[in-house]
Amino acid sequence: MIKEFKKLTDTEADLLYKAPVFVSVLASSSYNKINEAQKADAIKLAHLKTYTANPALLSYYLEVEKEFKEEFETTVKAYYPFDDIKRNALKREMKRIGLIILKLDKGYADLLRKSLEGYARHVKRAAHSIFQDFIFPVHIDGLTD
């Protein structure tokens, strides 16, 4: 466990490690299915984050990367089909993640929140269109105050 997560329960820490997976699935699950371009970009970005993230977040993204692809597939299976009920369940998980982030040191929490927001924007734009922006705005509940 990374040092910034020491004051969290194991369950809370596990959920934070899965945050990029939930963000990716939520951002790439429009039209009740997973957009393959967005999925591929999410997997690639999870790997790149270990090289491009703020240095304070590198240990976090190294942990995330270890299980990202498998967790992504597991989460897709658990929440498919991506109807309103399943998407709302994903949004509830994101709200839980947002509350857990608030338990972290403020500086680290701000870095993590901003990083996850940027990650969501990037995944969402992998198959960008104006119509998608209208249907699924960039803001993801649970990632902002």
Solvent accessible surface area in square Angstrom, and as a share of the most:
residue,aa,sasa,rsa
1,M,107,0.48
2,I,17,0.09
3,K,153,0.65
4,E,41,0.18
5,F,0,0.00
6,K,139,0.59
7,K,138,0.58
8,L,12,0.06
9,T,81,0.47
10,D,102,0.53
11,T,90,0.52
12,E,27,0.12
13,A,1,0.01
14,D,75,0.39
15,L,14,0.07
16,L,0,0.00
17,Y,37,0.14
18,K,69,0.29
19,A,0,0.00
20,P,0,0.00
21,V,2,0.01
22,F,15,0.06
23,V,0,0.00
24,S,0,0.00
25,V,0,0.00
26,L,2,0.01
27,A,3,0.02
28,S,0,0.00
29,S,0,0.00
30,S,15,0.10
31,Y,117,0.45
32,N,80,0.41
33,K,121,0.51
34,I,20,0.10
35,N,38,0.19
36,E,117,0.52
37,A,55,0.42
38,Q,2,0.01
39,K,39,0.16
40,A,63,0.49
41,D,21,0.11
42,A,0,0.00
43,I,45,0.23
44,K,114,0.48
45,L,20,0.10
46,A,2,0.02
47,H,87,0.39
48,L,72,0.36
49,K,30,0.13
50,T,12,0.07
51,Y,153,0.58
52,T,98,0.57
53,A,13,0.10
54,N,64,0.33
55,P,109,0.69
56,A,46,0.36
57,L,2,0.01
58,L,58,0.29
59,S,48,0.31
60,Y,0,0.00
61,Y,1,0.00
62,L,93,0.46
63,E,60,0.27
64,V,6,0.03
65,E,51,0.23
66,K,130,0.55
67,E,98,0.44
68,F,4,0.02
69,K,114,0.48
70,E,103,0.46
71,E,43,0.19
72,F,0,0.00
73,E,58,0.26
74,T,82,0.48
75,T,9,0.06
76,V,25,0.14
77,K,158,0.67
78,A,63,0.49
79,Y,35,0.13
80,Y,121,0.46
81,P,62,0.39
82,F,0,0.00
83,D,50,0.26
84,D,111,0.57
85,I,130,0.66
86,K,58,0.25
87,R,36,0.13
88,N,71,0.37
89,A,20,0.16
90,L,0,0.00
91,K,65,0.27
92,R,140,0.51
93,E,29,0.13
94,M,0,0.00
95,K,103,0.43
96,R,108,0.39
97,I,0,0.00
98,G,10,0.10
99,L,115,0.57
100,I,11,0.06
101,I,0,0.00
102,L,102,0.51
103,K,104,0.44
104,L,9,0.04
105,D,89,0.46
106,K,150,0.64
107,G,43,0.41
108,Y,12,0.05
109,A,4,0.03
110,D,39,0.20
111,L,60,0.30
112,L,0,0.00
113,R,27,0.10
114,K,136,0.58
115,S,15,0.10
116,L,0,0.00
117,E,34,0.15
118,G,25,0.24
119,Y,1,0.00
120,A,3,0.03
121,R,103,0.37
122,H,87,0.39
123,V,0,0.00
124,K,5,0.02
125,R,105,0.38
126,A,39,0.30
127,A,29,0.22
128,H,91,0.41
129,S,45,0.29
130,I,147,0.75
131,F,118,0.49
132,Q,17,0.08
133,D,45,0.23
134,F,165,0.69
135,I,88,0.45
136,F,21,0.09
137,P,82,0.52
138,V,42,0.24
139,H,102,0.46
140,I,8,0.04
141,D,56,0.29
142,G,15,0.14
143,L,2,0.01
144,T,59,0.34
145,D,153,0.79
